[in-house]
Amino acid sequence: MKVLMQRVSEAHVTVAGVTVGGIERGLLLLVGIERHDDEALIVRMAQRVVNYRVFPDAQGRMNLDIYQVAGEILMVSQFTLAADNSKGRRPGFSNAATPEQGLWGCQRFEEALRELSVPVQTGQFGADMQVHLINDGPVTFFLEL
């Protein structure tokens, strides 16, 4: 499982010109599910995301997590994060989950985040989405389990 996490002051995702999810201050998560991802790994990633300290404290240091700033999460499935870019001029997707596995993984990740009491909005799995964001900082982290 791979997650590209961006601290945002706002973000929203549209499908065919219609906004399907949006947040104010919080985290935009681009989520790539891989073939070997299981329930335990997905739950562990959710815990890691919500406890990761990426928001500034009074001194401007990244010491606060999403709970401490009353932030929200916008989660967007991102199949291409599972690409193997180690050789050649074209990405390989043999490590990526099947569409069925990917849908299950994204739904389970969303549930795990909600179980941790964080407000979550989502994109639309498998759709052609346009993601709009204001990256705060900019602050971006790549998390992989």
Sequence and secondary structure as in RCSB ss.txt:
>XXXX:A:sequence
MKVLMQRVSEAHVTVAGVTVGGIERGLLLLVGIERHDDEALIVRMAQRVVNYRVFPDAQGRMNLDIYQVAGEILM
VSQFTLAADNSKGRRPGFSNAATPEQGLWGCQRFEEALRELSVPVQTGQFGADMQVHLINDGPVTFFLEL
>XXXX:A:secstr
 EEEEEEEEEEEEEETTEEEEEESSEEEEEEE BTT  HHHHHHHHHHHHH   EE TTS EEE TTTTT EEEE
EE GGGG B SSSSS B TTB  HHHHHHHHHHHHHHHHHTT  EEE  TTS EEEEEEEEEEEEEEEE 
